[in-house]
C-alpha cells in the first residue's frame, strides 16, 4: 500500500471532525491571520478547506497547522492521531510528532 500523502491525512482528519469542531477549526484557522482568507473557507466542505490549506501552507506545514489548531480547540486525540499517521507516512520527524502528542 502506498504511503498516505499529506493531503489525504489532512482530508481524513478534517472529515472526522464533528460539525461543531469543524466550525471551531475554521474559526481558529481564520484567527491565525497568516494566509487563509474567510472567502476561501466560509461555507466550504472539508475537501475545499484541505485544498486551501495545502495551497496556502504547503503540505508539511498544513499538517503542522492542523495539529496546532486541533490541540487548541480541545481535539487532542485527533491531533495525536494526525501526528502518528504523519510520522508513519514519513511526513513529520519523530521528534515533532512526539511534541504534538504531548
Secondary structure, 3 states (H helix, E strand, C coil): CCCCCHHHHHHHHHHCCCHHHHHHHHHHHHHCCCCCCHHHHCCCCHHHHHHHHHHHHCHHHHHHHHHHHHHHCCCHHHHHHHHHHHHHCCCCCHHHHHHHHC
